[in-house]
Amino acid sequence: MTTTTSARSPGTADTIAPEACVRALYAVLSGPPDAPRDWARFRALCRPDARFVLASRGADGAPCLVTYDVERFVDEGTREFAAHGLWERE
């Protein structure tokens, strides 16, 4: 896992407009299994206190919500995307 902080800052092309931020986020997350993700770019798109809430199913099969901070999302995403890939879109 890479923990390097990106040199990007607010006002760059990725964050100049909401639409640009969403496009950048989709570009980072999307790709086939084992495709490297630019986690430094992802971190630059997030506030340090950002939280991601994912709909999932518990061990009993009941719907539940799982909350990740940025680093847990990177850790889980690295493993999950390597195995299954992901194509994020509107």
C-alpha positions as CSV (number, residue, x, y, z in Angstrom):
1,M,0.0,0.0,0.0
2,T,1.3,3.4,-0.9
3,T,0.9,6.1,1.8
4,T,2.5,9.0,0.0
5,T,0.5,12.2,0.1
6,S,-0.1,13.7,-3.3
7,A,1.3,17.1,-4.2
8,R,-2.2,18.0,-5.6
9,S,-4.0,20.8,-3.8
10,P,-7.4,22.4,-4.1
11,G,-7.7,24.4,-7.3
12,T,-6.0,21.8,-9.5
13,A,-7.8,20.5,-12.6
14,D,-9.3,17.6,-10.5
15,T,-10.9,19.9,-8.0
16,I,-11.7,23.1,-9.9
17,A,-15.4,22.1,-10.4
18,P,-17.7,19.4,-8.9
19,E,-17.9,17.7,-12.3
20,A,-14.1,17.5,-12.6
21,C,-13.9,16.0,-9.1
22,V,-16.4,13.3,-9.9
23,R,-14.7,12.5,-13.2
24,A,-11.3,12.2,-11.3
25,L,-12.8,10.0,-8.6
26,Y,-14.3,7.7,-11.2
27,A,-11.0,7.6,-13.1
28,V,-9.1,6.6,-10.0
29,L,-11.6,3.9,-8.9
30,S,-12.4,2.3,-12.3
31,G,-10.4,-0.4,-14.0
32,P,-10.0,-4.1,-14.5
33,P,-8.7,-6.5,-11.8
34,D,-5.0,-5.9,-10.9
35,A,-5.0,-2.5,-12.7
36,P,-3.0,-0.1,-10.4
37,R,-5.1,2.7,-8.8
38,D,-3.7,6.2,-8.2
39,W,-4.3,6.2,-4.5
40,A,-2.3,9.5,-4.1
41,R,-4.7,11.2,-6.5
42,F,-7.7,9.6,-4.6
43,R,-6.4,11.0,-1.3
44,A,-6.0,14.4,-2.8
45,L,-9.6,14.3,-3.8
46,C,-10.7,13.6,-0.2
47,R,-10.8,15.7,2.9
48,P,-8.7,14.1,5.7
49,D,-11.9,13.4,7.7
50,A,-13.9,12.0,4.7
51,R,-16.1,9.0,5.3
52,F,-17.4,6.5,2.8
53,V,-20.7,4.7,3.6
54,L,-21.3,1.6,1.6
55,A,-24.4,-0.5,1.4
56,S,-23.6,-4.1,2.1
57,R,-25.0,-7.3,3.7
58,G,-24.1,-8.6,7.1
59,A,-23.1,-12.2,7.9
60,D,-26.8,-12.9,8.4
61,G,-27.6,-11.5,4.9
62,A,-29.4,-8.5,6.3
63,P,-28.7,-5.1,4.7
64,C,-26.3,-2.9,6.6
65,L,-24.1,0.1,6.1
66,V,-20.3,0.0,6.5
67,T,-18.4,3.2,7.1
68,Y,-14.8,3.6,6.0
69,D,-12.3,6.4,6.5
70,V,-10.0,7.3,3.6
71,E,-7.2,4.9,4.6
72,R,-9.5,1.9,5.2
73,F,-11.2,2.6,1.8
74,V,-7.7,2.5,0.2
75,D,-6.8,-0.7,2.0
76,E,-10.1,-2.5,1.2
77,G,-10.2,-1.1,-2.3
78,T,-6.6,-2.3,-3.0
79,R,-7.6,-5.8,-2.2
80,E,-11.1,-5.8,-3.7
81,F,-10.2,-4.1,-6.9
82,A,-7.2,-6.4,-7.4
83,A,-9.6,-9.4,-7.2
84,H,-12.7,-8.1,-9.0
85,G,-12.0,-4.7,-10.7
86,L,-14.6,-2.0,-10.7
87,W,-16.2,0.3,-13.2
88,E,-17.6,3.4,-11.6
89,R,-20.0,5.6,-13.6
90,E,-23.0,7.8,-13.2
